[in-house]
Each structure stands twice: as C-alpha cells, then as structure tokens.
Amino acid sequence: MLQVSELFIYPIKSLGGISVQNAVVTSRGLQHDRRWMLVNDHGHFITQREFPQMALLKATVANDGILVSHHSNGSLLIPFNSERKPLHQFAVWDDACMGQYVNDEFDQWFSEALSMKCRLVYMPEDSEREVDQRYAKPGMITSFADAYPFLLIGQASLDDLNNRMAQPLPMNRFRPNIVFTGGEAYSEDLMNQIDIAGITFYGAKLCARCVLTTIDQQTAVKAKEPLKTLASYRMKNNKIMFGQNLIHENTGVITVGDELKVLSIHHDERFIITKKPSITA
C-alpha cells in the first residue's frame, strides 16, 4: 500500500518548510502554502537560488499567523488575516502574479535579517494565478509556487538517491508537499491520476531540479550534491528530474497515514528509473 508519510507547507516562498500532520487542500494548493513571498525593488521574486541565506529564516505555524525567526534578528509574527490593500503585479519566472504589499515594518525586518533590501507580499483570495494551460485545465490555479500547486516525492526515490551518494541528504532539500512510502523508487514518475482522502490529483509534469537542492537548509552552505549524482541517471531534455508536480480538481483534508491510490498511470515517454544501474570499473 502507498501511504502519505509526510506533509509540508512553505508559507513564505523559498523559506524553510513546515511539517504538518494534516493539511487543508484549497483551490490553489495546501492552505497557507506560498501565499507570501519576498520581492526586490522591481517586484521580482527572490529565492535561495541567488540568496542562500534565506534558508536561515525558520517558519512555524502559530494560532493566528506564521511565526518567522532568525538567529540574530529575533522573530516576527505575520498574521493570517492581512489588511486589504491595493493589488500590484509581481513576477514569478515568466508569470505576472497579483498580490499586495504587507507592511513597511515587516519589510524592514526581512531586509535586516537577509542583509539586503526586500519587501514581503501576500496573495489574497481574489488574486487567481492560473496553472500553465499546457498541463492543466482552465480555472486551475496556484499560489506563488514556481508553477504548480503540489510536489509529490516517494520516500523510496530519496532512499535510492541516498544509496548512490557518500553522504545521504534529508527530504527537505527537495521541498515536497506530499511524501509517500511504499512502491518502487521513482514510481511517482508515471502516476497520472491518484486519489488521497477522496481528493483527485493528476501528475502534470516531472519536476526539474535546480541549485536550490544543493543548499544545506540548516547552514545555508552550498555543495555539489545532489545534482552531481542525479545528473548521472535522472536527465531528460538536459534537465535533472526528481519528483512529480501535481494539479487537482477538488478540495478537502489530507492527513499523514492516508492511503495514496493510483487510479491510472501515464503511457507516454515519461522518464522513470526503477533499478540502480550496474557499476563497472
């Protein structure tokens, strides 16, 4: 049986994830996931790819908001219910996303913690960012996530990767929303339609991995792994693949321990590796 083993939300884009036991599935993804992000003076999103020190900002869920802490800058509570403010356009890759600035005090706190000027923005309910129509149906929306509402990774896939490396890495390097146990390594590659707690998910696109996976989430130090090892056996169209992006149709609640039911699989040229290649001298 395939079973949900971990659930993660990332309230502020590119900051640390929060492990939760259950999560509300909303129309744009898990509740609170990537509803906030930091932007530069041009309104363009900033991430650990360019600013690895963002890994040192830690987030937790409080009763009335997201609590963000920093080792030398104290903590900051960002309330769930943001004051309604005018919408502005912000950039996430090639997408124009509508959101609102939160407040100057928060901007100052983040700028001091990261030693660079930045501003905090929020995506309110009336801002609807459509998922790429090449991979989704009209009306499917997402948050400030890179492109899709969810990322799914099998624990067996990470175990297989770690068996190929001298030093194993934790799941937090890959920033999934849903982790499951059971099945073969990389079985998520071929999942087309799945059901978790009565909610229907679809495999939209394999996830191309970037330098963010090489950043230690505790120290913000960059290294070569896991991209060096993944590139040796998980390349497709010159991109390194690990995990499956998901879209969904309905809403509800998913919980650690829920069964993940595979209703159909892809029968196209999708990439899947299930066996470790033999190593010759």
N, C-alpha and C positions, 0 to 999 in steps of 0.2 A: 504494500500500500504506500502511495505517495502521501506525505503529510507535511503540513506547514510547520516548520520548526522555529522560524524567526520572522519577526515583522519589524520594519524600520520606517521612521518618518524623518524627513530632513526639513524642518520648518523654514530655516533660512538657507537659501541655495548656497551650496558649497561649504557650509559649516558642517560640523560633526552631526552624525545621525543619532536618533534616539530609539532605543529598543523598546517596543511595546508588546503587551500580551494580546491585545485586540485592537482593531482599528476600524473606524467607520469608513466605508467606501463611498465617496461622494461622486458627483458627476465628473469632477476633474482629477480624481485620484484619491489617495488616502487623506483623511481630514488633517488639515494644517500642513500638509506636505508641500514645501516650496511655495508657500503663499507670500513669503518675504524674500527679498534679495538685496544685495548691495550693488550699487552702481557708481560709475565715475562721473566726472563733470559733464560728459557727453551723453549720459543716460544709458551707457552700455554696461551690461552685467560684468561683474568681476568674479573670478573663481580662483581656486587653489592652483590651477594650471600656471598662472602667472604669479600668484601671491600665496605660496605655500603656508605662510604664517596664519592664514585663515583656519588651518587645522587646529590651532591652539585655542580657538574660541569654542567653548563647550556649551551645548544647549540641553536643557531638561524641560519637561512639561510641568508647569505649576497649575494650581486650580484656576487661575484667572489669566494665564498667559504663558509665554515662553521665557524662561529664565536663561540668560546667556552670561557666562562667566569667563574671566580671563585671569591668568596667574598674577598679573601685575596691575590690572585695571579694574578689579572688583567685579561686580555683577550688575546686570541690567534686566529689568522685567519689561517685556514687550506684551502689552495686553492683547487678548484675542479680539476684543471689540474696539477696532480702531475708529477714530473720529472720521466722519465722512468728509473727504476733501476732493478738490478738482482732480480729474484724471489727466495723466501725462503719458506720452509714448516712450517706451523703453525698448531696448534691443536685447534679445536673446538669440545669438547667432544671427540668422537672416530674418528672424521673426520680429515684427513690431507688436509689442505687448502693452496693453493699457494697465496702468497702476497709479498709485498715489504716494506721494512722499509722506512719511510718518510724522517725524518732528525733528527740529534742529538739535535738540538735546541728545537724541539717540545718534544722530549723525556725528556729533562731536565725540561721543563715547566710542563708537566704532572707529573713527578716524584716529583717535589716540591709541586704541588697542592695537590697530594694524599699522600704525606709523605711516599712514597715507590718507589723503582726503577721499572720503566716500560718503554716500548717502543711503539710508535704508528706505526701501519702497515696499508697498503692500499691494497685493492683487485682491480687490474687493469682489463681492459676488457678481456685480454687474459687468465685470470685465471677463469676457469669454474668448479664450485663445484656442482656435481650432487646431486639432492634430493634423499633421501633413495628410492631405487628402489622397495621396498615393497609397497610403497604408491604413486609412480609416474611413468610416462613413461620415457623411455630412452631419454636423451637430455634435460630434465627439470633441470634447475639449480637454485641456490640460492646464497645469499651473505654470510657474516659472521654470519647470523642469526643462532639461535640454530639448526634449522633443516629445516624450511620451508620458502617460500617467504612471506607469509602473515598470519596474525592472525585476525580473524573475531569475533566480540562480539556484541550481541544485547543489546541495552540500557535497554530493559525490563529485561534482565538477571541480570544486575547490580542493577536495581531497586528492583528486588525480593530479591537479596542477602542483600541489604541495609535494607530492611524491616525486616530482620531476626536478625539484629545486633543493638546494642545500639548506636553505632556511625557509620554513613554512611561513605563510602570511595569513593574517586573520581576514574574515569576510568583509570587515569594514573598508578594506582597500577598494572594494568594487561597488559599494554604495547601493545594494539592492533594496527593494521594498519588501519583497517576499522571498524567503528561502525555504526550500523543502528538502526533506530526506526521502530516501528510497529511490529505486531505479538506477540506471546506469549513468556514468558521467556524461554530461552534455546532452542528456535526454531532453532537456528544455529546448534544444535547438529545433526539434521537429514538432513541438506542441503547437497545434493550430487552434483548437477550441478546448478550453478547460473550464471546470466548474469548481468553485470553492464556496461552500456555505450558500449555495443557490445563486451565486453571482457568476455571470458568464464573462470569461476573459478570452481574448484572442491574441495569438502570437503575431505581432505586427512586423518585427524586424529584429534581426540579431543585433546585439549592442557592440558597436565599435569602441574599443578602449583607447584611452589617451594617457598622457603623462601623469594625470592625477592619481592613477593606481600605483605609482611609484613613490608616493609621499606617505611617510610614516605618520599616522593620524595622532600619535602621541607626542612626537618630537618635531614634526614638520620637516624632517630631513628627507631629501630625495635620494633615490638609488636607481639601479638599472632594472631591478625586478619589480613586478613580474613580467614586464613587457618583453624582456630579453628571451625568457623561456616561452612565453605564449607565442612569440613571433616564429618560433621553430616548428609549431604544429597547428596554430589556430589562425592562419592568414587566409583571407578571402578578399579578392579585388584590392590587394595592397592595404587591407585594414585588418587589425587584430580583433578577433571576435571572442566575447566571453559574456554569456547571459543573453536573455531574450526580453525585448521590450514588449509590453502588453498594452492593449486597449481593452475597453469593457463596455457593457451595454446597460447594466442595471446597478442598483446600489444596495447597501446592506452593511453587515458587520462580518469581518473575518477574524479568526482567533487562532493563536498558536495551538496546534493539535488538530485543526480541521483537516479533513481529507481533501487532497487535490485530485480531482477526477479528470483524466484525459478523455475528452469526447471525440476528438479527431486529431489526426496528425497531418503535417504538410507532406505532399508528394512531389514537391518540385526539387530544385537543385540545392536546397538549403544545406548548409555546412554542418556536419556532425562528425565528431571523433569519439569513439567509444573504447578504443583499445590503445594502450600505450605502445608506440612503435618499438620494434626491436632495436637495440643499440649495438653497433658493430665497431670494432676498433679501427 
